[in-house]
Amino acid sequence: MDINLETIGTTLVAKLSGEIDHHTAPHIRDAIDREMNIRNIVNLVLDFDNVTFMDSSGIGVIAGRYKEIQARGGKVMIIRVKPQVDKILEISGLKTILDCSH
């Protein structure tokens, strides 16, 4: 798993690649949380273009960041989602609360 973070104003763009599972989820969560707190982030964009796999640990990472961003009055968007990950987002119910695009 690789994560590249870019701040644009009060928006954090997290470009993820590889697998999001119980091994990589803590690293992703910690990196995003650290940047959100340092930069006073209000909105979060998760770029899933190069994500090849995600399990329930990834759902937990997304849900936790969603709660934090909601508390800040912002929005979370997931972009460039591949079909295999899109199905997981749909089954989990996250697509009902997040902006998701392909």
C-alpha positions as CSV (number, residue, x, y, z in Angstrom):
1,M,0.0,0.0,0.0
2,D,1.2,3.4,-0.9
3,I,-0.4,6.7,0.1
4,N,0.3,10.2,-1.4
5,L,-1.2,13.1,0.4
6,E,-1.8,16.5,-1.2
7,T,-3.4,19.5,0.5
8,I,-5.4,22.0,-1.6
9,G,-6.7,24.8,0.7
10,T,-8.8,23.0,3.3
11,T,-9.2,19.8,1.2
12,L,-6.9,16.8,1.6
13,V,-6.5,14.5,-1.5
14,A,-5.3,11.0,-0.5
15,K,-4.1,9.0,-3.5
16,L,-4.1,5.4,-2.5
17,S,-2.6,2.4,-4.3
18,G,-2.4,-1.3,-3.6
19,E,-4.5,-3.2,-1.1
20,I,-6.4,-1.8,1.8
21,D,-6.6,-4.6,4.4
22,H,-6.0,-5.2,8.1
23,H,-2.2,-4.8,7.5
24,T,-2.3,-1.5,5.7
25,A,-5.5,0.2,7.2
26,P,-3.8,1.5,10.4
27,H,-1.0,3.2,8.3
28,I,-3.6,4.8,6.0
29,R,-5.8,5.9,9.0
30,D,-2.8,7.4,10.9
31,A,-1.4,9.2,7.8
32,I,-4.7,10.8,6.9
33,D,-5.6,11.7,10.5
34,R,-2.2,13.3,11.1
35,E,-2.5,15.5,8.0
36,M,-6.1,16.4,8.8
37,N,-5.1,17.7,12.2
38,I,-1.9,19.5,11.1
39,R,-3.6,21.3,8.2
40,N,-7.1,21.8,9.7
41,I,-8.7,19.9,6.8
42,V,-12.4,20.2,6.2
43,N,-12.9,18.1,3.1
44,L,-11.4,14.7,2.1
45,V,-11.0,13.2,-1.4
46,L,-10.0,9.6,-1.5
47,D,-8.5,8.7,-4.9
48,F,-8.9,4.9,-5.4
49,D,-7.6,4.8,-8.9
50,N,-4.8,2.3,-8.0
51,V,-6.5,0.4,-5.2
52,T,-6.7,-3.2,-6.2
53,F,-8.4,-4.7,-3.1
54,M,-10.3,-3.6,0.0
55,D,-11.7,-5.5,2.9
56,S,-13.7,-4.5,6.0
57,S,-10.7,-2.8,7.4
58,G,-10.9,-0.3,4.6
59,I,-14.6,0.3,5.3
60,G,-13.6,1.1,8.9
61,V,-11.0,3.6,7.7
62,I,-13.5,5.3,5.4
63,A,-16.3,5.4,8.0
64,G,-14.0,6.8,10.7
65,R,-12.7,9.6,8.4
66,Y,-16.3,10.3,7.3
67,K,-17.4,10.8,10.9
68,E,-14.4,13.2,11.6
69,I,-15.0,15.2,8.4
70,Q,-18.8,15.4,9.2
71,A,-17.9,16.8,12.6
72,R,-15.9,19.5,10.9
73,G,-18.8,20.4,8.6
74,G,-17.1,19.0,5.5
75,K,-17.6,16.3,2.9
76,V,-15.8,13.1,1.9
77,M,-15.6,12.0,-1.8
78,I,-14.2,8.8,-3.2
79,I,-13.1,9.1,-6.9
80,R,-11.9,6.7,-9.6
81,V,-13.3,3.6,-7.9
82,K,-12.7,0.2,-9.7
83,P,-15.6,-2.2,-10.0
84,Q,-14.4,-4.7,-7.4
85,V,-14.0,-2.0,-4.8
86,D,-17.2,-0.2,-5.9
87,K,-19.1,-3.4,-5.0
88,I,-17.7,-3.4,-1.5
89,L,-18.7,0.3,-1.0
90,E,-22.2,-0.5,-2.2
91,I,-22.6,-3.6,0.0
92,S,-21.3,-1.7,3.0
93,G,-23.8,1.1,2.5
94,L,-21.0,3.7,2.3
95,K,-22.2,4.7,-1.2
96,T,-25.4,6.0,0.4
97,I,-23.5,8.6,2.5
98,L,-20.5,9.4,0.4
99,D,-20.0,11.0,-3.1
100,C,-18.5,8.2,-5.2
101,S,-17.4,8.5,-8.8
102,H,-15.8,6.2,-11.3
